[in-house]
Structure formats: C-alpha cells, structure tokens
C-alpha cells in the first residue's frame, strides 16, 4: 500500500466514525433515505458525514431528534469526531444544510 492509499484508508476510517454515518449504517439507511428523512439532498448528508460541512443548528436539532439523542450529546460527539480529523483527505469544512 502506497502513502496515498494509506492516507485514504485513514480518512475513510475516520469518516466511518461520524455519528450520523454510524446511525445511518445501524438503521440500514442509504444516503438518499437519510436525506429524505432530514429534508436535504443526499449530497448534503454526504458532506456532513465526510466533514466537508457541518449541519446548521436547525438540521442538527432534527438529526438529534431522529436519532433519539439529546442535541447536546450529538453536538459533543460531532465535535470530538471533528477534532480527530486526520491530516489527509477532504480538508474543507463549513456550515451547511
């Protein structure tokens, strides 16, 4: 495995720890099904899960409600996940959705 492949593997492992991705996987929801639940596009959910964008507060509240967790718990998990971001992969992030 070369360095680029290793970096990609590290980044994908990080993405798989996203709280929304884990919940979606547990529920067996595709990106499109999750997007329909949240009232956003599948690309928006993908951006959230890959750390490219952070959900807006209203979207964050809906995500927490659908996941059945307090928004404070989800926000804490999301923040810790973002802090663990590897130095590889997608490097931009902003509020969206």
C-alpha positions, 0 to 999 in steps of 0.5 A: 500500500502506497502513502496515498492509499494509506492516507485514504484508508485513514480518512475513510476510517475516520469518516466511518466514525461520524455519528450520523454515518454510524446511525445511518449504517445501524438503521440500514439507511442509504444516503438518499433515505437519510436525506429524505428523512432530514429534508436535504439532498443526499449530497448534503448528508454526504458532506456532513458525514465526510466533514466537508460541512457541518449541519446548521443548528436547525438540521442538527436539532432534527438529526438529534431528534431522529436519532433519539439523542439529546442535541447536546450529546450529538453536538459533543460527539460531532465535535470530538469526531471533528477534532480527530480529523486526520491530516489527509483527505477532504480538508474543507469544512463549513456550515451547511444544510 
